[in-house]
Amino acid sequence: MYALGFSRKWGVEKGFNPVCYCLRDSEFFTNQIDNLGKAFDSGNIDLIEKAIYPFSYMKFVEGPLLKKRYVNYRFYDEKEIRLVPPIEGIGDYPYFLDDINYEKYKNKNNGSSVLGTHGVPFEYTDLKYVIVESEQNRIEVQRFFQRQNVDFSHIVILTKSQILEDIVGDNHNVELPKLVKPKVNVAQMALQLGRLWQENKNKYKQ
């Protein structure tokens, strides 16, 4: 597993935009659906495409996530930023897929939503972070940069465990060990307290 990280400035310049999270029953989402329905009723292709495009940057706050078997997953916590090409730039790809065909597309492409070779060009100087699976992968990436004669002194290479432990934090759901509570004999404790009182009562009176 490898992940590349870039600066916010680079993302803005390339056209990336934060996802718009909405509630399923919100007035905002209902209005978007109404607009889409009116566009389809008009039969105007230009209006239909313009009404569909906002949905490419839209996501529910929470809902089921079948690939991880979550009944209710909070998508809002991802704070996703994405880049959706304009409709005229996607070639022969359909600009709209229902749930069934979307899952078929992702399964065919190993879980990816990327449109084939449609990518975002970048230079090594644009890279800020590389996230790798293990320490061995870190060494492999360093050697790769060296073979390419690339100055990677500005690139921070982090392992998955560093991200989880030092940045995200993966210990918040760790179950505490069960503590063995010592058995207390109330009668014996009362007798002991009584003896201590008798031994020290004169001191307390002073």
C-alpha positions, 0 to 999 in steps of 0.5 A, spaced: 500 500 500 502 506 498 499 513 498 501 520 496 500 526 499 500 533 496 500 540 499 493 544 499 495 549 495 497 544 489 490 541 490 487 548 489 491 549 483 489 542 480 481 544 481 480 539 487 474 541 492 471 538 498 465 534 498 459 537 500 456 532 506 448 532 507 443 529 510 439 524 507 432 527 509 435 534 508 431 540 504 438 541 501 438 534 498 431 534 496 431 540 492 437 537 488 433 531 487 427 536 485 432 540 480 434 533 477 427 531 476 425 537 472 431 537 468 430 530 466 422 532 464 425 538 460 429 533 456 434 538 455 441 535 455 445 541 457 440 542 463 440 534 465 448 534 465 448 541 469 443 538 474 447 531 475 454 534 476 453 537 483 451 530 485 459 528 483 461 532 489 455 530 494 455 525 500 451 523 505 453 524 512 452 517 514 450 511 511 451 503 510 458 502 508 457 494 505 465 493 503 467 494 510 460 491 513 458 497 517 451 498 518 452 506 519 458 509 517 460 516 518 462 519 512 463 526 514 469 524 518 473 523 512 473 530 510 474 528 503 477 532 497 476 530 490 477 532 483 471 530 478 473 532 471 467 536 467 462 531 463 465 533 456 472 531 459 470 523 461 470 521 454 466 514 453 465 513 460 457 514 463 456 520 467 451 517 471 451 510 474 446 507 479 448 503 485 448 496 482 452 499 476 457 503 480 459 497 484 460 493 478 465 498 476 469 498 482 469 491 482 472 491 475 477 496 477 479 493 484 475 497 488 477 504 485 473 509 482 478 512 478 476 513 470 481 509 467 487 513 465 484 520 467 489 522 472 492 528 475 499 530 473 504 532 478 512 533 479 516 530 484 517 537 487 509 537 488 510 531 493 510 532 501 508 525 503 509 518 502 505 513 506 507 506 506 505 499 509 512 498 513 519 500 514 521 495 509 517 499 504 520 506 506 527 503 504 524 501 497 521 508 496 528 511 498 532 507 493 527 508 488 528 516 489 535 515 489 535 511 482 531 516 479 536 521 481 530 525 485 532 530 491 527 527 496 529 531 502 523 535 502 518 529 502 516 525 509 515 518 508 511 515 513 509 508 515 502 506 516 503 504 523 506 511 524 499 514 521 495 510 526 499 511 532 502 518 532 497 522 528 490 518 527 491 514 534 489 507 534 488 506 541 482 509 543 478 502 542 483 498 546 479 494 552 482 495 559 484 489 562 479 486 567 481 488 574 481 483 580 478 486 586 480 484 593 475 481 597 473 485 603 471 482 610 467 488 613 467 485 620 474 484 620 475 491 617 470 494 623 474 490 628 481 493 626 478 500 625 476 499 633 482 497 635 486 503 632 481 507 635 482 505 642 489 505 641 489 512 639 483 515 642 487 519 647 491 522 642 485 525 638 482 528 645 488 532 646 
